[in-house]
Amino acid sequence: MSVGQNEKNEKKINFKENIQYLQERELHEECGVFGVFNANNASYLTYYGLHSLQHRGQEGAGISTVDENGKIKRQRAEGLVSDFFTPKKLDQLDGKMAIGHVRYSTSGGGGLENVQPILIRSHRGDFVVAYNGNIVNALELRTELELTGSIFHASSDTEIIGHLIQRETGDFKTRLLKALPKLEGAFSFLIMNKDELFAIRDKNGFRPLSIARLEDGYIFSSESSAFNMIGASFIREIEAGELLRISKNGLKTCKYSEEINKTMCAMEYIYFSRPDSDINNLNVHVSRQKCGELLAKQSPTKADIVIGVPDSSLSAAMGYAKYSKIPYEFGLVKSRYVGRTFISPTQAKRAEGVKMKLSAMKSVIKDKKIILVDDSIVRGTTSKHIVQILKDAGAKEVHMKIASPAIISPCFYGVDTSTSGELISNTLDAKQLSEYIGADSLEFMNTENLKKALGNDICMACFTRDYPTKTYNLLKH
Ligand code: SF4
């Protein structure tokens, strides 16, 4: 290609649309937690654990340890784990017990004061809290606590549990057991005082949390893939409604609630979790492949190749190709060096960066009828952009297959799915949406097939509006 031709092609790029695409509000997870009990270099282990959970939140990271004198130490910052934690900082966090957190801010907004672990100072003993999820009755609880004298330092709802514990009487575990039933919604907590570490999962088990063994110690993580990173052996998941306490006297477990109603978030399988994580004994990659196979059975289309949108849709695309016997191809390349601005939650921060995120493999795409598999559609502008770059690369036809049902309602359990009004499937049906994004056809996976792939104990509220808990006034906002 001559220099002149190159210039001509560059002029064809619609920079305005690309910026819009990069600014689009995608699905975002709200945090990951990691904990260590009785292991040397606990801060370093937590660093590696948080690094492997970085996809669950990129806005802030923090680590707390308990040193040999029982003093709680803490370091936290806005930004990525690897940007802030240096060996010098990790050495300052001495001790054999640690909890850590990576944050994506939806509830409470950004700012250092909201970066976890949150430290609660008390004459009965300090403690730190890290959590993943969203408390649906946070507003009610916070209002009640403030009206009766509690003072909050940050705007996120993590402090609520701290205040609730403070108000109770008895030893720490007793106070915790009295406080937890007041919380409604999704939460996987790691809470640490100078002697004990607690791992707690809400009674619906919305967010994952597992325990593993490392020599004489124990490791906790939002995702099991983080155990592999440090050579820990998976033991089991923390059960829905379980409070697990670990101290020098060993490991003890009990239920904080008897009203168990297991509804693991379907989006953990579809989009958030790493493919090498297992949830409820089901590997995430395998579950996505199964979704792809069921989608191929549900929605067959003649085509030359199947491609997936990197990274979370590749397993589903492989499944679609396997069942349909249409060759799987490598059709889209994702930039490895997507800056932090692209994954920051606020519109202003997203607007800072202007770079391409995906590009098409022209030699693979040109003159082909393509099955394009994606995991979900939120506002539609991403899909529109991808279809456009495939057509620009010479695709003859693009048939879009979505490996989950249409998202029609917001999530109140810790996932930023946008508001009802921003969800494109709230206003357009599949045919209209296909036209809007410029595809030749579009089909979503149905809810029956999603259940076949993931089992019955899942939350599908963003697809069905059937929320497994009370939603208080959140649906009105
Ligand atoms: S509403 Fe959707 S995103 Fe939220 S927990 Fe349920 S399945 Fe997950």
Residues whose N, C-alpha, C, O or C-beta is under 5 A from the ligand:
A	BS01	SF4	C265 A266 M267 P410 C411 F412 Y413 V415 C459 M460 A461 C462
